Amino acid sequence: MKIVILYTEDCPYCEKAIEVVKRLDGCDVEFIDADSEEGRVMVERYGVKYFPTTLIFNSGYVKKITGFSRFYEPRIKMYAKVEKFCGKGFGELKYDNR
């Protein structure tokens, strides 16, 4: 499982999301500025409109979580726990490896 956070520099909620994900143990995490070249490609590929956007890649699928609320941390932990203990994927959007 890999977690990618797309953020912008001037977004206060992005900072909160990044702090939550940094506390997860054993997860492959990447933080990508949406204004960078790589970030613009991901924004277009996954239809990102709001920040922060968290993309959780697992078993050929991606789960997209948009924004930050009091439910953010429990949702992220749930997906990490499902992968860690069950080893099962989840699906929302199929993606390719281009």
C-alpha positions in Angstrom: 0.0 0.0 0.0 1.2 3.5 -0.8 -0.3 6.8 0.4 0.2 10.0 -1.6 -0.8 13.4 -0.3 -1.4 16.1 -2.9 -1.1 19.4 -1.1 -0.6 23.2 -1.8 1.7 25.4 0.2 -1.0 27.8 1.4 -3.5 25.2 2.6 -3.7 24.9 6.4 -5.7 21.7 6.2 -3.0 20.2 4.0 -0.6 20.6 6.9 -3.0 18.7 9.3 -3.4 15.9 6.8 0.4 15.5 6.4 0.8 15.4 10.2 -1.8 12.6 10.5 -0.2 10.5 7.8 3.3 10.9 9.2 2.1 9.2 12.4 1.2 6.0 10.6 3.6 3.1 11.1 4.8 1.0 8.2 3.2 2.9 5.4 4.9 4.0 2.2 4.0 7.7 2.1 4.8 10.4 -0.4 4.0 14.1 -0.2 3.6 15.9 -3.5 3.1 19.6 -4.1 0.2 20.0 -6.5 2.1 22.9 -8.1 5.1 20.8 -9.1 5.3 19.1 -12.5 4.6 15.7 -10.9 1.8 17.1 -8.9 0.1 18.7 -12.0 0.2 15.3 -13.7 -1.4 13.5 -10.8 -4.0 16.3 -10.4 -5.1 15.8 -14.0 -4.8 12.0 -14.0 -7.0 11.5 -10.8 -9.4 14.5 -11.3 -8.3 16.3 -8.2 -10.2 19.5 -7.5 -9.7 20.2 -3.8 -6.8 20.0 -1.4 -5.6 18.1 0.5 -6.3 15.0 -1.6 -5.1 11.7 -0.3 -4.6 8.9 -2.8 -4.3 5.4 -1.3 -2.9 2.9 -3.8 -3.5 -0.8 -3.2 -3.7 -3.9 -5.4 -4.2 -2.0 -8.6 -6.8 0.3 -7.2 -6.8 3.8 -5.8 -9.0 5.3 -3.0 -9.3 9.0 -3.2 -10.0 11.0 0.0 -10.6 14.7 -0.6 -10.3 17.4 2.1 -9.8 17.2 5.8 -12.3 16.8 8.6 -12.6 15.2 11.9 -13.2 11.9 10.1 -9.9 12.0 8.2 -7.7 10.3 10.7 -10.1 7.4 11.4 -10.5 6.8 7.7 -6.8 6.8 6.9 -6.1 4.4 9.9 -8.9 2.1 8.7 -7.5 1.7 5.3 -4.0 1.2 6.7 -5.3 -1.4 9.1 -7.2 -3.3 6.4 -4.1 -3.6 4.4 -1.8 -4.5 7.3 -4.0 -7.2 8.9 -6.1 -8.5 6.0 -3.8 -8.0 3.1 -6.9 -7.3 1.0 -7.3 -4.6 -1.6 -10.2 -2.2 -1.9 -11.5 -0.5 -5.0 -12.8 2.8 -6.1 -11.0 3.9 -9.2 -9.0 1.5 -11.3 -5.7 3.0 -12.4 -2.9 2.0 -14.8 0.8 2.1 -14.2 1.8 4.5 -17.0 
